[in-house]
Amino acid sequence: MRNSHLDYMGIITADIVSSQSLAQNDYEHLLAQLKRYLDKLKKEVSAEFHIYRGDGFQIALPKAKALFVHAISIRLFFLQQGLDVKLSLAHGQVRLSPDGLATSTGEALIQAGHGLDNIKHQRLVYNNECDDSFLLNVKFIDLLLSKLSHKQAQALLLYLQQDKPEHAYIAEQLNTSRVNVTKLLNLANYTLIDEFITLSESYIFSKER
């Protein structure tokens, strides 16, 4: 058994919105899809995750500066299915337990957990101290994401996951035209979201210590 260790990490604590309204088969299918998504995230970026209470989950990201791109991608994962999720974000020191994220400790875990408990009408909240301009950007991105159709979310998710591929490549995966993909991405304000992700990476990197 490995010893616990202290790392600076990005934390996402999440709760699926209105999961109790899903039929049992749909709910089980959703959880299976979510687990595959998180397993892939663990393989690709060494993320730790824990699914709890059936409709809640938590993710720890070794690269804290990537916090927002993964949070936005997770939101899109749900939106493309006509669902939504509450996401509470924080970054800081985390002591990873040898038994997994469920028994890990750290201020970032506490902040993200409290943020989710106190979330109101938002779907995306950031719990570290920040200046007003960055907080306003977070609220703006939350609003943009809330207005996406499931097709816009699907196209934007592929764009982010595949590191900004050509629109024609996304069109092949969605079995549609390049023109339609460009239209979907423009309606999703993908350039603004991309600019915010770059901003967030610089902002969080400047806060790491």
C-alpha positions in Angstrom: 0.0 0.0 0.0 1.4 3.4 -1.0 1.7 6.2 1.5 -0.4 9.3 1.4 1.3 12.3 -0.3 0.6 16.0 -0.6 0.1 17.5 -4.1 -1.2 20.8 -5.5 -4.4 19.7 -7.4 -7.5 21.0 -9.1 -10.7 19.7 -7.5 -14.2 19.3 -9.1 -17.1 18.3 -6.9 -20.3 17.7 -8.8 -23.9 16.8 -8.5 -26.1 15.7 -11.4 -29.2 17.9 -11.7 -32.6 16.1 -11.4 -31.1 12.7 -11.7 -34.1 11.3 -9.7 -36.4 12.1 -12.7 -34.6 9.6 -14.9 -36.0 6.2 -15.5 -33.9 3.5 -13.8 -32.5 2.1 -17.0 -31.6 5.6 -18.2 -30.0 6.4 -14.9 -27.9 3.3 -14.9 -26.8 3.9 -18.5 -25.8 7.5 -17.6 -23.7 6.3 -14.6 -22.0 3.7 -16.9 -21.2 6.4 -19.4 -19.9 8.7 -16.7 -17.6 6.0 -15.3 -16.2 5.4 -18.8 -15.6 9.1 -19.2 -13.8 9.4 -15.8 -11.8 6.2 -16.5 -10.6 7.7 -19.7 -9.7 10.9 -17.8 -7.8 8.9 -15.3 -5.8 7.2 -18.0 -5.1 10.4 -20.0 -4.2 12.9 -17.2 -3.8 10.7 -14.1 -6.9 12.1 -12.5 -8.4 10.5 -9.4 -12.2 10.3 -9.1 -14.9 9.0 -6.8 -18.6 8.5 -7.5 -20.8 8.7 -4.5 -24.5 8.8 -3.5 -25.4 7.7 -7.0 -25.6 11.2 -8.4 -22.5 12.9 -7.0 -18.9 12.6 -8.0 -15.5 14.2 -7.3 -12.4 14.6 -9.5 -8.8 15.5 -8.5 -6.6 16.8 -11.3 -2.8 16.7 -11.0 -2.5 19.8 -13.3 -4.5 22.4 -11.4 -4.3 24.9 -14.2 -6.4 22.6 -16.4 -9.3 22.8 -13.9 -11.7 24.8 -16.1 -11.2 23.0 -19.4 -12.1 19.7 -17.7 -15.0 21.3 -15.8 -16.4 22.8 -19.0 -15.9 19.5 -20.8 -17.8 17.6 -18.0 -20.6 20.1 -18.2 -20.8 19.6 -22.0 -20.8 15.8 -21.5 -24.1 16.2 -19.6 -25.5 19.0 -21.8 -25.1 16.9 -25.0 -27.5 14.4 -23.4 -30.1 17.0 -22.5 -29.0 16.9 -18.8 -27.0 19.2 -16.6 -24.7 19.1 -13.6 -23.6 21.4 -10.8 -19.9 21.9 -10.6 -17.9 23.4 -7.7 -14.2 24.1 -8.3 -11.2 24.7 -6.1 -7.5 24.2 -6.3 -4.9 23.8 -3.6 -3.0 21.2 -1.5 -4.5 17.8 -1.3 -3.2 14.8 0.7 -4.1 11.8 -1.4 -5.0 8.8 0.6 -3.7 5.3 -0.4 -7.4 4.2 -0.3 -8.4 6.7 -2.9 -10.0 10.1 -3.3 -12.9 9.2 -1.0 -10.7 9.3 2.1 -8.3 12.0 0.9 -8.0 15.4 2.7 -7.1 19.0 2.0 -8.4 22.5 1.9 -9.3 22.3 -1.8 -11.5 19.3 -1.2 -13.2 21.2 1.6 -13.7 24.3 -0.4 -15.2 22.5 -3.4 -17.5 20.5 -1.1 -18.7 23.6 0.7 -19.2 25.4 -2.6 -21.4 22.6 -3.9 -23.5 22.7 -0.7 -24.0 26.4 -1.1 -24.6 26.6 -4.8 -27.9 28.3 -5.8 -28.9 29.0 -9.3 -25.5 28.6 -10.8 -24.2 25.5 -12.4 -20.5 26.4 -12.3 -18.8 28.1 -9.2 -15.2 28.8 -8.4 -14.3 28.8 -4.7 -10.8 30.2 -4.5 -10.2 33.8 -3.7 -10.1 35.8 -6.9 -10.5 39.3 -8.3 -13.9 40.6 -9.4 -13.0 40.5 -13.1 -12.2 36.8 -13.1 -15.3 36.0 -11.1 -17.4 37.8 -13.6 -15.8 35.8 -16.4 -16.7 32.6 -14.6 -20.3 33.8 -14.3 -20.3 34.7 -18.0 -19.1 31.3 -19.1 -21.7 29.6 -16.8 -24.4 31.6 -18.6 -23.0 30.8 -22.1 -23.0 27.0 -21.3 -26.5 27.1 -19.9 -27.8 28.4 -23.2 -26.3 25.6 -25.4 -28.4 23.1 -27.2 -27.4 19.5 -27.0 -26.0 19.6 -30.6 -24.0 22.6 -29.8 -22.7 21.0 -26.7 -21.8 17.8 -28.6 -19.8 19.7 -31.2 -18.0 21.9 -28.6 -17.1 18.9 -26.5 -15.4 17.2 -29.5 -13.6 20.4 -30.3 -12.2 20.7 -26.8 -11.4 17.0 -26.3 -9.6 16.7 -29.6 -7.5 19.8 -29.2 -9.2 22.1 -31.7 -9.4 19.8 -34.8 -10.5 20.9 -38.2 -14.3 21.4 -38.4 -14.5 18.8 -41.2 -13.1 16.2 -38.8 -15.8 16.9 -36.3 -18.3 16.8 -39.1 -17.3 13.2 -40.0 -17.8 12.1 -36.4 -21.2 13.8 -36.2 -22.3 12.6 -39.7 -23.0 16.1 -40.8 -21.5 18.9 -42.9 -18.5 21.0 -42.1 -20.7 24.1 -42.6 -23.2 22.8 -40.0 -20.4 22.1 -37.5 -19.0 25.6 -38.0 -22.5 27.0 -37.4 -22.9 24.9 -34.2 -19.6 26.0 -32.8 -20.2 29.7 -33.6 -23.6 29.5 -31.9 -21.8 28.0 -28.9 -19.4 31.0 -28.8 -16.5 28.5 -29.0 -13.8 31.2 -29.5 -14.9 33.0 -26.4 -14.9 29.8 -24.4 -11.5 28.9 -25.8 -10.2 32.4 -24.8 -11.6 31.9 -21.3 -9.9 28.5 -20.9 -6.5 30.1 -21.8 -7.2 32.9 -19.3 -8.1 30.5 -16.6 -4.9 28.4 -17.1 -2.8 31.5 -16.7 -4.8 32.7 -13.7 -4.6 29.5 -11.8 -0.9 29.0 -12.7 -0.2 32.4 -11.1 -2.0 31.3 -7.9 -0.1 28.0 -7.5 2.4 27.9 -4.7 
